[in-house]
Amino acid sequence: MSDTDRMTQLLNARHPCVTMLTYEETEALGVVRAAAGKIGLIAVKGEARGAGVGSALLRAALDWLVSNRVASFTVATQLRNVRALRFYGRAGLLISSVELWFHLWPSDLHV
């Protein structure tokens, strides 16, 4: 086992997570990242949208969460991202909270 494999195994033992990619030949079409208690990112390449790639990735993430005995999880998206809200709604997920997040980028500081 390589050092990288041992490090990945150690990290996953302490903080279980998985990143899954879907490909068409050698081109990545989408990615999902799931960790205990949350799905952090689902992204699908523009031309692959509407072809079931996102649904397959979400299903794989949900299967991973279940196999790791995660009882509940969250997914964050922007309230103005109607496409994502519809996607999650079709999958049976519900809005449980709405929060405001403000970002201040260091380049915007005028000190």
C-alpha positions in Angstrom: 0.0 0.0 0.0 1.4 3.4 -1.0 1.8 6.3 1.5 -1.0 8.1 -0.3 -3.3 5.1 0.1 -2.5 4.9 3.8 -3.1 8.6 4.3 -6.5 8.4 2.5 -7.4 5.4 4.6 -6.5 7.2 7.8 -8.3 10.4 6.8 -11.4 8.4 5.8 -11.4 6.5 9.1 -11.5 9.8 11.0 -13.6 11.8 8.6 -15.4 9.5 6.2 -15.9 11.2 2.8 -16.0 10.2 -0.8 -15.6 12.0 -4.1 -17.2 10.3 -7.1 -16.7 11.3 -10.8 -18.6 10.1 -13.8 -16.9 9.9 -17.2 -17.7 9.5 -20.8 -14.6 7.8 -22.2 -11.9 10.1 -20.8 -13.9 13.2 -20.2 -15.4 14.0 -16.7 -19.0 14.8 -16.9 -19.8 15.3 -13.2 -18.6 15.1 -9.7 -20.2 14.7 -6.2 -18.5 15.0 -2.8 -20.2 13.5 0.2 -19.0 13.3 3.8 -20.7 12.2 7.0 -23.7 14.5 7.4 -23.6 16.4 4.1 -23.3 16.4 0.4 -20.9 19.2 -0.3 -20.9 19.5 -4.0 -22.7 18.2 -7.1 -21.5 19.6 -10.4 -22.4 18.5 -13.9 -20.8 19.7 -17.1 -23.2 22.0 -19.1 -23.6 19.7 -22.1 -24.3 16.7 -19.8 -27.1 18.3 -17.9 -30.6 16.8 -18.4 -29.1 13.4 -19.2 -29.4 11.9 -15.7 -25.8 12.4 -14.7 -26.7 14.5 -11.7 -29.3 12.1 -10.6 -26.9 9.2 -10.8 -24.3 11.1 -8.8 -26.9 12.0 -6.2 -28.0 8.4 -5.9 -24.4 7.2 -5.5 -23.8 9.8 -2.8 -27.0 8.7 -1.0 -26.0 5.1 -1.3 -22.6 5.9 0.2 -24.2 7.9 3.1 -26.6 4.9 3.8 -23.7 2.4 3.7 -21.8 4.5 6.2 -24.9 4.6 8.5 -25.4 8.4 8.1 -28.9 8.9 9.5 -29.4 12.5 8.2 -27.6 14.9 5.9 -27.7 18.3 4.5 -27.1 19.8 1.0 -26.4 23.5 0.7 -27.3 25.6 -2.4 -28.2 29.1 -3.1 -31.9 30.1 -2.8 -31.7 31.8 -6.2 -30.4 28.5 -7.8 -33.8 27.4 -8.9 -32.5 24.6 -11.1 -30.7 23.1 -8.1 -33.7 23.5 -5.8 -35.9 21.7 -8.4 -33.3 19.0 -8.8 -33.2 18.3 -5.1 -37.0 18.5 -4.8 -37.4 15.9 -7.5 -35.1 13.7 -5.5 -37.4 14.1 -2.5 -35.3 16.4 -0.5 -36.9 19.3 1.4 -35.8 22.8 2.3 -35.1 22.7 6.1 -33.6 26.1 6.6 -32.7 29.3 4.7 -29.6 31.2 5.9 -27.9 34.3 4.7 -24.1 34.1 4.1 -22.0 37.1 3.6 -18.6 36.9 2.0 -15.8 39.3 2.5 -12.8 38.7 0.2 -9.4 39.9 1.3 -9.0 41.8 -1.9 -12.1 43.9 -1.0 -10.6 45.1 2.2 -9.6 48.8 2.1 -7.5 49.1 5.2 
